[in-house]
Amino acid sequence: MLTGKKIVLGITGSIAAYKAAVLCRALIKRGAEVQVVITPAGKEFITPVTLSALTQKPVVSAFFTANDGTWNSHVDLGLWADLMLIAPATAATIGKIANGVADNMLVTTYLSMKAPVFVAPAMDLDMYAHPATQRNLERLKSYGNHIIEPGTGLLASNLDGKGRMEEPDRIVNRIERFFEKEKELAGNKVLITAGPTQEKIDPVRYISNYSSGKMGFALAEECAGRGAEVFLVSGPVERTTVHPRIKRIDVETAEEMYQAAASHFPEATIAILCAAVADYRPAQYSKNKLKRQAAPALSLELTPNPDIAAALGEAKKNGQLLMGFALETENELSNAQAKLRKKNLDFIVLNSLQDRGAGFRGDTNKVTVMDAEGNASPFPLKSKSEVAADLVDLLVNKKRTTE
């Protein structure tokens, strides 16, 4: 699966650098062309001679060659590669790439990289667990980088815990799977709604909810990463997209989200309705700020907003898949099943606020997915990016069985 793929392998100053030789060999055996970029500290653990012998390429370590002044272009490497893998990645290098500290060839190559980047951390358990390291890893994820979680076991410190770089064969399997998945939704257009809506009361107040948009944005990145053209209709959130195949349409109200979703749905093969849409809006909008009155209470009359899921479910044609979300606080399964049937969905993703770590704002989610045939599949607590991968797997498998 890696035949013809060009991979930049970044190696940093960790005892796990000895695994880089095995990693090089495994990538090359599966057909990849490998160019090593190593930090000065990395050369203390494994020699460029060893790596050059394995890759049949000079190892890049500095910006220029000291004896003849030959310039090593990090820009050219960023354009050449189909993928960059930093393995092992120390806490220092993770901090540098997360914050743009371009003081060596590896970091400048990373900052110039046009291809996807995978990072395989390797460090002692306390360093890995430190809030600074975890914050930097979260920042890398927000850039669209893929983090290969370290394993648990005996470390160089003779302590036992999480921090061992993942084994080379598993890393290569992960990369192969990435390239396989990259084509799964090629040719498909995917509509995704995300975030909250805001329904204005007056110029300074509105009705809304706590949705951060994290789940919907994770789904957009996952679908785009698998080859789809994504239309992301987002309510007001402070989030950014990474993948160039994502076209973002920003809206504010439920009516605006309905119009945007309805206009893009006819050309979509998949629609994922992840937004937390306000069911009601104020019947009357005040052009002037409402003032505190002598009366003890203020009454607002609310009127229903368009039901986006129901409208798209009614318009759905053969060959289109529709996935909705349900956030429930009681009678979760029965309420979600009723919504699935009523709105003609193919899947419904149930969140329960009774589950710790699920719901709004957090970086994790715990879901149960139900399909139109009555099957229910519970998933354990995972990061929202991992949940997104699980949900897109279900949609891809469904498409394969119906085509």
N, C-alpha and C positions, 0 to 999 in steps of 0.2 A: 504493500500500500504506500510505501514511501519512495518508490521508484521515481527518480527525477526531481524529488523535492530538495530544495536548497535550505540548509539549516545552519544558523549561527549558534554555536554552543558557547555560552559564556561561563567561565570557571572562575571562582573566587577563592579567597584564602581560608578554606575550611579543611579539616582532616578528611572530610568526605570527598575531597578532590580526587582521591585515589579511585573512586568509583567512576570518574569521568572517562578513564581509559576504557572501561567496560561499556559505558554509555556510548562512546564514539564507535566502538566496534559493533554494537547492536544496531545503531542507526545506519551504519554503512552496510551491514549485512542485509538490511531490509530495503536497501536501494537508495538511501539518501546520500547527498553530497554535503560534507560537514566542514565548516570553517570555524576554527577555535579562536575565540578572543579571551585572553586570560589577564587577570589583574596582576600587578607586581607581587602581591601577597600570595596569589594562587601558585606562582612559580616556586614558592618555597615548599609546596606540598607535592607537586607533580611537574616534571620537566617538560619544556616545550619540545625537546627531542622526541620523547615518547609520543606526545600528541601529534607531532608532525609525521612521524612514522606511520601512525594509524590512519591519519586523514589524507596523507600524500599532499599536504598543503603547508606552507609556512604558517606558524602560529603568530597571530597578531597580539601584541601586548602594549606597544607604545604608539604614540602619534606618528613618529618617524623613526627610521632605522639610524642608529647613532653613527655607524661607520660611513654611510654614503648619503644620508639625508633623505632616503626614499620615504615619501609621505604615505601613510596608511589612511585611506579615506573612510571614515565612519559613515559618511553619506552614501558612498557606493555600496557598502555592506547593507545599509538599511533598504536600499533599492533592490539588491541582489536576492535577499532571503525570502523564502516562503514562510519561514517561522524562525523565531528566536527562542532559545531555551537557556535559561540561566540556572545551572545545576552543577555544584551546589551554590546556593545564594545565602551569603552570610547576613547577619543583622545589619552590619555596616553597609553592605551593598544595597540591601533592601531599603535602608534609610536614604541612601543617596539617590537611587532611581525614583523613589517615591517623592522626593523633594527637589529633583533636578540638579543635584550637586555633581556637575560634569567635570570631575577632576581626574578621570582616567579614561582609557580607550573603551572599556566595556560600557561605562555609563553613557558616553557620547554616542556609541553605537546604539544603545537602547533608545536614547532620545531621538535618534534619526530613523528608527525602525518603522517601516510602513506595514510590516507583516504582523500577525498575532504574536504575542509574547507569553511564554510559560515560565513560571518561577517556581523552583523547587527549594524551599528553605532547608537549611541545615545549621543547627546550633544547639547549645545546651538548653535544657528544659526551662530554666528560669529566664533566659534571654528570649526564648520563643514566647513564653507566657507574658512577658512584660507588656504593659499597656502601650509603650512606644512602638514596639514591634508589631503588635496587633493593629494599632492605628495605621502604621505604614502599610501593612498588608491590605487593610480595608481600602486605603487610598489607591493602591495598585488595582484592586478589583474595580474600583470606581472608574479607573482609566480604561477598563476593558481587558486587563491582563488576567491570565488564568493561573491560579495558585494551585500547585500540586502539594497537597497537605503532607507534612512529614509523618513518619511512622513513630511508634512508641517502642522503646527498648533500651538496651544498655548504650550509654553515650560515652564520649571520650573522657568525660569527667569521672567515669565509673558510677555516675548516678543513673537511675532508671526513670525514663519519662519520655515525653513527646518532644521530638527535635531531630530524629534521625532522617536524613534525606531518604526519600522514597527509593526503592530498589530500581536499578536501571531498566530491567525488563518491563516493569510496571509503568515507568515513565514513557518508554517507547510505545507500549500498548495504548497509553492515554493519547499520545500524539497521533498514532495511527487512527484511533477512533475519532479524533478531532477532524482529520482530513476526510474520513468517511462521512461524518455528519455534515460536513461543509456543503455537500451536494444534495442532502435529503429533501430540502424544500426549494431547490432551484426551479425557477419558472413559476413559483407560487407567489401570489400577493396575499399578505396577511394584514387584517385590520385589527388593531388593538386599542382599547380605551383604557385610560389609566388616571389615577389621582382623584381628587374630589371635584365637585362643582361648587360654585358660589352663587347664591341667589340673593340679589340685592334687596335690602329693606329701604335704605336711603343712601346718600353719597358716602357714608362712612361705616355702615353696618351691613352684614350679610348673614345668611344661614348657610352653614357648611358642615363638614365633619373632619375627622382626624386623619384621613388618608394621606400618606406621604408620596404615593405613586411608585414606591420601590418595587412592588410585585409586578406591576404592569411594565415598568421600564426593564426589569430583568427578563420578562417574557419577550419584549421587543428585541433585546440584544441576542437572546437565544435563537429566536426565529431568523434574525438577520444573519447570525453566525452559521446557520444551516442552509443559507442560500436564498432565503425569501426576500422579496421586496416588501418592506413593512411600512404601513401607514399608522403612525402612533398619534391618536387623538388624546391629548392630555389636558386635564384641568390644571389650575394654577399650582404648580409645585416648583421648588428650587432644585431641579435635577437636570442633568445633561445626558445626551445620548453620545455614544462612541462610534458605533458602526456606521459606515457611509451609506448602507442600504436602508437606513431608517429615515423616513420622511416624517417630521414632527409637525403636527397641526395643533396649535395652542388654542384652547377655548376657555371660557369662564363659566357659563351657565349650562344647565341641563339642556335647554333648547338649542344652544349652539353645538353642544356635543351630539345631540340627536341629528341635527342637520349635517354635521361633518361625517358622522358614522353612516348615515343613510346614503350620502353621496358616494362614499367609497365602497360600500358593501357589495353592490352589483358586480364589481370586478374582482372581489376577493374570493379566494378558495377556502380561506379559514378566517374566522372572526373570533377574537377572544375579548370578552366584555369584562374587564377587570376593574373598571372605574367604580368608585363609590358615588353614585349619582343621587343627588337630592330628590326625594320622591315628591316634594312640594316646594312651591315658591310663594312669596307674598303676593296676594291678589292685587295689591296696589303698591306702586313704588312712589315714594315721596322724593321729589326733586330737591327738597330742602331737608336738612338734618332735623330729625324728630327731637323736640325739646322735652325735657322733664316737665310734666304737668302736675297740677295740684291733685289730680285724680290719683288714687293709690295704685292703679294697675293700667297697663297698656295692653290692648288686645290686637293681635295680628290675625287677619283672615288669610288662610293659605289655600292655594289651588293646586291641583295635581300637575306635575311635569310630565312630558312625554315618557312612555315606557320604552326605552331603547331596545331592551332584550326582546320584549314582546313584538315590537315592530319588525325587527330583523328576523325573528323566528317565523313570523307570518310571511315575510318576503323570501325566505330561504328557498333555494332551488336545489335540484339534484346536483351532487358534486360539491356542495358547500357544507363546511363543518362549522358548528356554532358552539362555543364554550362560554358558559356564564359562571359567575361567582355568587356565593351566598354567604353572608356573614350573619350568624344566628347566635342567640343567647339562650334559647329554650326550644325544646322539641326539634333539635337541629336536623336530624335525618329526615323526618317527615316533612318539615318545612322546605328543605332543599329539594326533596323528591317532587313535591307539589309544584315548586317553581320550575323544575326541569320539564315536567309534562305540560304545564300551562303555557310556557313560552317556547315550546318546540325546540329545545336545546338537544345537542348530541351529548354534551357533558356538562356537569355542574360541579364546581369546586367549592366544597364546604369548609368555611372557617368557623370555629366556635370560640367565642370570647371566654369560654370556660377553660380552654387549653392555654396553659402558660407558654409564652413565647410566640403565640399566634396573634393575628390581627394587625391593627394599624401601627405604623411608625417603626416597629422593630426591624431587625435585619434577618430574623428567622420567621418561619411559618410552619404550621402543622395542618395538613389538609386531608380531607377524605374526598375522593373523586367518585361520582356516580355517573353511569351512562344510561342511555335511553333503554337499554335492555334490562335495567334493574340491578346491575352489578355495582357494588360499592367497594372501593379500594382505599383503605386507610394508609397513609404514609407517616413515618416518624417525623419528629421535629428536625428541620434542616434549614440551611441558609436559603434565602429567597432565590438566589441564583440556582441552587440545586433543585428547589421546587420547580422553578421554571423549566429546567431540563427534563424533569419527570413528566411535567404536563405536556411539553412538546413531543416527548417520546410517545405518549398516548395518542396525540393527534396524528403523528407520522404513521404509527401502526394502523390507526383507523383508516387513513387515506389509502394505505397499501391494500387493505382488505376490501375496500369499496371500489377501487379503480379496475 
